[in-house]
Amino acid sequence: MTLPTDNSSIGKRIVELDFPKTAIIAMIKRNGNFLTPKGATVLEPLDTLIVLSENEEGIDLVHESLNLNNNKT
């Protein structure tokens, strides 16, 4: 999932997101580098989040928490 530059999650720490308990951000690709995220990691424009979830519903909830409802990538 890539965060658009105007996404409301930009500038927030991961711990501040209303992320479902059934999903995790396993890795973030930023500027060609891969980061292991922590709760204090601040999301930046065009970050690509590698998300793992127990089920499809979890992915749907992730899209909602990141305000990506119309962009299931």
Secondary structure, 3 states (H helix, E strand, C coil): CECCCCCCCCCCEHHHCCCCCCEEEEEEEECCEEECCCCCCECCCCCEEEEEECCHHHHHHHHHHCCCCCCCC
